[in-house]
Amino acid sequence: MTLSVVMILPDAAKSSGNSFATAHGWQEAQGDTFSVPLTADGTSVTHWGTHASADDNGPLARMFTAPPAEALPLLSVMVHSLRPYDETWGAPHFDEVAAANGLARWQDQDAAL
């Protein structure tokens, strides 16, 4: 079964999250996996999120069901949600998880100028 996976980290854990994603094969090369800016206060970026689809027996899903020891520090600060892909996928799933945790997508005030 394919899963919809949402992961959100505090700003301070973004770099660690991106490095972990690369090391564990969630992306091909070092990059910006946690790339969706989120805000808890409306005045600054406080969290970063990502969304992926994953096989329920794949390495990403197993990180949540049988996490390796090196994942525990990251998981302790991560908000995550796994749902069947067919139930909800993409922006609706991501936005529901963010809102349930008091977060909203960051709207860069300067970008509109």
C-alpha positions in Angstrom: 0.0 0.0 0.0 1.2 3.5 -0.8 1.2 6.0 2.0 1.0 9.8 2.1 3.7 11.0 4.6 3.9 14.5 6.1 6.9 15.4 8.2 7.5 18.7 10.0 10.5 19.9 12.0 11.3 22.9 14.0 13.6 25.4 12.3 16.6 24.4 14.5 16.3 20.7 13.2 16.0 21.5 9.5 19.7 20.9 8.6 19.7 17.6 10.6 16.5 16.5 8.9 17.9 17.2 5.4 21.1 15.3 6.2 19.2 12.4 7.6 16.9 12.3 4.5 20.0 12.1 2.2 21.8 9.5 4.3 18.7 7.2 4.4 17.8 7.5 0.7 14.7 9.7 0.8 16.4 11.9 -1.8 19.1 11.3 -4.4 21.5 14.0 -3.4 22.0 16.5 -0.5 19.1 18.9 -0.9 16.4 20.7 0.8 13.9 17.9 1.7 12.3 20.1 4.4 11.5 23.0 2.1 8.0 24.2 3.0 8.3 27.1 5.5 5.7 27.2 8.3 5.0 29.6 11.0 3.6 29.2 14.5 3.5 32.9 15.3 2.7 34.6 12.0 5.8 36.7 12.2 8.6 34.3 11.4 9.4 30.9 10.0 9.4 28.5 12.9 9.1 25.1 11.2 9.8 23.4 7.9 7.8 20.6 6.3 7.8 18.1 3.6 5.5 15.6 2.0 6.2 12.3 0.3 4.6 9.2 -0.9 6.1 6.0 0.5 5.5 2.2 0.3 4.2 1.0 3.6 7.1 -1.5 3.8 9.7 0.9 2.5 12.5 2.6 4.4 10.6 5.8 5.0 7.6 4.1 6.5 9.8 1.8 8.6 11.5 4.8 10.1 8.2 5.4 12.0 7.3 1.8 12.7 10.7 0.4 13.6 13.0 3.5 13.9 16.7 3.0 13.9 18.4 4.4 17.0 20.0 7.2 15.1 16.5 8.5 14.1 15.2 8.8 17.6 16.6 12.3 18.3 15.0 13.6 15.1 11.7 11.8 15.7 11.5 13.3 19.1 11.0 16.8 17.6 9.2 15.8 14.4 5.5 16.0 13.8 4.6 13.3 11.3 1.5 11.7 9.8 1.1 8.6 7.7 -2.2 7.9 5.9 -3.2 5.7 3.0 -2.4 7.5 -0.2 -6.0 7.1 -1.5 -7.5 8.9 1.6 -5.8 12.2 1.1 -2.6 13.2 -0.5 -0.5 16.3 -1.1 -1.6 19.7 0.1 -4.8 18.7 1.9 -2.9 16.2 4.1 0.0 18.5 4.7 -2.2 21.5 5.6 -4.4 19.4 7.9 -1.4 18.2 9.8 0.2 21.7 10.0 -3.1 23.2 11.2 -3.6 20.5 13.8 -0.3 21.5 15.3 -0.9 25.3 15.3 1.1 25.9 12.1 0.4 27.6 8.9 2.3 28.0 5.6 4.6 31.0 5.8 3.6 33.9 3.5 6.7 35.9 2.9 5.5 39.5 3.3 8.3 40.9 1.0 7.5 38.5 -1.8 4.3 40.3 -2.6 6.0 43.7 -3.0 
